[in-house]
Amino acid sequence: MVRKNRQIQILILLLSLTILPVFFYTDRYIMNILILCFIWSIVAASWDLILGYANVFSFGHIAFFVIGGYSSGLLVNFLKISPWIGILMGGIIASMIGLLIGLPCLKLKGIYLAIVTFSLLFVLPTLIVWAGPGRFKNFSTGGTYGLQKILPPSLFGYTFTRSNLIPWYYLTFVFFITFLLIIYKIIHSSTGLALVALRDAEPLAKTLGINDYKYKLLIFGISSFIAGIMGALYAHYFEAISPANLGLNVFLITLVMVLFGGLGVFPGAVLGSFVITFTNELLRPLLEWRLVVLGAIVIITMILMPKGLMGIPELFSNLKYYHSQKNRWGG
């Protein structure tokens, strides 16, 4: 019954999103934020597969997002392949690198795994700058300034441009719906059940024959693929990708999205992404203080609602029970 109600709520939300451009098509600012919501919500949801469901403390997820963006941009700009193939290749390359990193790293546990994966955010910018125009001319990453003028995709003769954001809105919306369904299916598949079993009762799950390394490596590769696809889409949308996308602020804001929505509770990361993306834009005038505000929001949320936004119904239920008991005993 709870799952059915949640499915109805998600359906209503998705139907509402399909008609939003009718009200905001003239407001480029709002349209841009909504497009970013679609992109970052899937990035956060794919990260939640690792953090929330697989219980793997991987902090290098943004690196796969950037790898996907650079891979697609380089292939499209220098090898002149179709942007659609470039976006797909961005996901595949990010997944392959994710698997290569996951093979040794997933043998580590806890803080050790977190440190190793987090180091990707420091190593990758150095490699990107090293592969700049001073070293490569025909296949340059653009160095410090990043890869610029990435060609946008075309469909049936129409080229997606920043001058008209409505086609971009529906394109990112299609990616959003597609990966939302894929993530939902993964969570409710045998793989998802195995991950939840390993997360909640690892010794018992292992005695039942569940191979934790195999399932965690599988989900690591899948989540890297999804992040790579969205990174490639992001690069084609802005027609640029740079080492700045690996900044600590991007990492922290994305992590806030996952935690604020609800770790390991679908679709908490998606809801958290929408709220935090809009909140982040509203707090932009505060400059570096916005991270302090966002951090305070997460701390308060973790104290009052450990399950994030997805824990609100449970919170109200507990309050209702508390008041009923208080009235019953005349408190």
Salt bridges, closest charged atoms under 4 A:
ASP200 OD1 - ARG199 NE 2.94
GLU202 OE2 - LYS109 NZ 3.73
GLU202 OE2 - LYS206 NZ 3.01
ASP212 OD2 - LYS109 NZ 3.72
ASP212 OD2 - LYS206 NZ 3.58
GLU281 OE2 - ARG284 NH2 2.93
GLU314 OE1 - LYS307 NZ 3.11
